[in-house]
Amino acid sequence: MEFESKIISREISQLLWEREQTLATAESCTGGRIAEAIISVPGASKYFKGGIISYTNEIKERLLGVSHELLEEKTAVCEEVAIAMVKGACRALSTDFAIAATGFAGPTGGTKEIPIGTIWVACGSADRVKTFKVEEDHGRDINLAIATKKAMQIFLDFLRSEPEPIEEM
């Protein structure tokens, strides 16, 4: 993992640790790379509960609760599915937050409407989700590295914008 990604992972770790909040991942095309980036920081077991690799639509539906109709109508590579994956991971793994990715990393799988290199990343909570669309094809490995790094950066930005939880007396 590159130096910049480790810094992002460490900042995420510190914020989640301090706030006593939890995180999960729901990954399709990234196949666990986001989870790997999260657990690169010692002590991640305090806030990272786990991840679901939902490489097929069946798993997106069954484990994450993504609507069959949505997948049929829009395909798995769309903003709405990425949002549903975040919400589904929060629900399935009982976490405060989740990070998700779904897309066509290549070298095959794209269409004219959704070309290779299109990857939707999303992060947030069951109530609020932020998304970003990666759109350039640089080859499978680079596409996946870009999506993973972008997902981590977007989640860090999301966390920084979230109000700190109120401590109960």
VMD Tcl script that draws the C-alpha trace (Angstrom):
set ca {
  {0.00 0.00 0.00}
  {1.31 3.41 -0.89}
  {2.30 5.97 1.74}
  {-0.61 8.36 1.11}
  {-3.15 5.54 1.54}
  {-1.57 4.56 4.86}
  {-1.91 8.14 6.08}
  {-5.60 8.17 5.09}
  {-6.15 4.81 6.83}
  {-4.45 6.07 9.97}
  {-6.61 9.24 10.04}
  {-9.79 7.17 9.60}
  {-8.59 4.87 12.38}
  {-7.98 7.75 14.75}
  {-11.40 9.33 14.14}
  {-13.33 6.08 14.52}
  {-11.29 5.08 17.56}
  {-11.84 8.42 19.32}
  {-15.56 8.46 18.53}
  {-16.08 4.80 19.35}
  {-17.85 4.26 16.03}
  {-17.80 1.24 13.74}
  {-17.23 0.58 10.05}
  {-17.99 -2.14 7.49}
  {-17.33 -2.56 3.78}
  {-19.47 -3.83 0.91}
  {-17.27 -4.45 -2.10}
  {-17.92 -5.76 -5.56}
  {-15.21 -4.95 -8.11}
  {-12.63 -4.00 -5.46}
  {-12.91 -7.48 -3.98}
  {-11.71 -6.62 -0.46}
  {-9.09 -4.01 -1.28}
  {-10.92 -1.35 0.74}
  {-11.12 -3.68 3.75}
  {-7.41 -4.42 3.31}
  {-6.65 -0.69 3.41}
  {-8.73 -0.30 6.58}
  {-7.04 -3.16 8.44}
  {-3.53 -2.03 7.50}
  {-3.60 0.04 10.70}
  {-2.99 -1.87 13.94}
  {-6.02 -1.87 16.23}
  {-8.58 -1.89 13.42}
  {-10.53 -4.63 15.19}
  {-11.79 -1.98 17.62}
  {-13.85 -0.27 14.88}
  {-13.86 -2.47 11.75}
  {-16.49 -5.20 12.05}
  {-15.99 -6.81 8.64}
  {-16.91 -6.72 5.00}
  {-19.10 -8.38 2.44}
  {-17.60 -9.18 -0.96}
  {-20.73 -9.03 -3.09}
  {-19.24 -9.90 -6.45}
  {-22.55 -11.19 -7.82}
  {-26.02 -9.67 -7.92}
  {-27.30 -12.64 -5.91}
  {-25.11 -11.67 -2.95}
  {-25.94 -7.97 -3.34}
  {-29.61 -8.92 -3.05}
  {-29.40 -11.64 -0.39}
  {-26.83 -10.19 2.02}
  {-27.03 -6.44 1.37}
  {-30.74 -6.13 0.54}
  {-30.17 -4.46 -2.84}
  {-33.45 -4.55 -4.76}
  {-33.68 -7.10 -7.59}
  {-35.70 -4.57 -9.59}
  {-32.99 -1.92 -9.19}
  {-30.31 -4.33 -10.39}
  {-32.45 -5.36 -13.37}
  {-33.38 -1.80 -14.30}
  {-30.07 0.03 -13.76}
  {-27.45 -2.78 -13.53}
  {-25.10 -3.25 -10.59}
  {-22.91 -0.38 -11.80}
  {-24.87 2.70 -10.77}
  {-25.02 5.23 -7.98}
  {-28.24 3.81 -6.54}
  {-26.71 0.34 -6.08}
  {-23.62 1.81 -4.39}
  {-25.91 3.69 -1.98}
  {-27.96 0.55 -1.31}
  {-24.74 -1.38 -0.63}
  {-23.67 1.16 2.02}
  {-27.04 1.04 3.74}
  {-27.18 -2.74 3.47}
  {-23.72 -3.18 4.98}
  {-24.57 -0.88 7.90}
  {-27.69 -2.95 8.51}
  {-26.18 -6.42 7.95}
  {-23.10 -5.79 10.09}
  {-24.66 -3.39 12.62}
  {-22.18 -0.57 12.04}
  {-22.33 3.20 12.17}
  {-20.74 3.54 8.72}
  {-19.88 1.59 5.59}
  {-17.85 2.03 2.41}
  {-18.95 0.41 -0.86}
  {-17.69 0.01 -4.42}
  {-19.31 -1.41 -7.56}
  {-18.10 -1.14 -11.13}
  {-16.34 -2.48 -14.19}
  {-12.62 -2.66 -13.45}
  {-11.82 -4.35 -16.76}
  {-10.48 -5.57 -19.01}
  {-13.97 -6.82 -19.93}
  {-17.50 -6.25 -18.69}
  {-18.19 -2.71 -19.80}
  {-20.90 -1.56 -22.16}
  {-21.32 1.45 -24.41}
  {-23.45 3.11 -21.72}
  {-21.22 2.02 -18.82}
  {-17.63 1.67 -20.09}
  {-14.78 -0.18 -18.41}
  {-13.27 2.00 -15.71}
  {-16.68 3.13 -14.41}
  {-16.70 2.48 -10.68}
  {-19.15 3.95 -8.19}
  {-17.82 4.38 -4.67}
  {-20.05 5.33 -1.77}
  {-19.70 5.81 1.95}
  {-21.81 6.91 4.83}
  {-24.39 5.74 7.29}
  {-27.86 4.26 7.05}
  {-29.18 7.85 6.90}
  {-26.62 9.77 4.82}
  {-24.49 8.56 1.93}
  {-21.89 10.34 -0.20}
  {-20.97 9.00 -3.66}
  {-18.32 9.47 -6.31}
  {-17.99 8.11 -9.84}
  {-14.59 7.01 -11.15}
  {-14.73 7.17 -14.94}
  {-11.38 6.59 -16.62}
  {-9.91 3.28 -17.73}
  {-6.23 2.88 -16.87}
  {-6.21 -0.92 -16.85}
  {-7.63 -3.22 -14.18}
  {-4.97 -2.87 -11.47}
  {-4.79 0.91 -11.67}
  {-8.59 1.23 -11.89}
  {-8.91 -0.78 -8.66}
  {-6.15 1.19 -6.93}
  {-7.79 4.49 -7.90}
  {-11.23 3.33 -6.72}
  {-9.84 2.09 -3.40}
  {-7.91 5.28 -2.71}
  {-10.88 7.45 -3.74}
  {-13.22 5.46 -1.49}
  {-10.88 5.92 1.47}
  {-10.46 9.66 0.82}
  {-14.20 10.23 0.41}
  {-14.86 8.36 3.65}
  {-12.26 10.41 5.51}
  {-13.87 13.61 4.19}
  {-17.30 12.27 5.18}
  {-16.09 11.49 8.72}
  {-14.55 14.93 9.11}
  {-17.88 16.52 8.12}
  {-19.90 14.39 10.56}
  {-20.69 15.87 13.95}
  {-19.10 13.95 16.78}
  {-21.52 11.68 18.62}
  {-22.99 13.07 21.82}
  {-21.92 11.18 24.91}
  {-24.78 9.88 27.00}
  {-24.72 10.75 30.68}
}
mol new
graphics top color blue
foreach p $ca { graphics top sphere $p radius 0.5 }
foreach p [lrange $ca 0 end-1] q [lrange $ca 1 end] { graphics top cylinder $p $q radius 0.2 }
display resetview
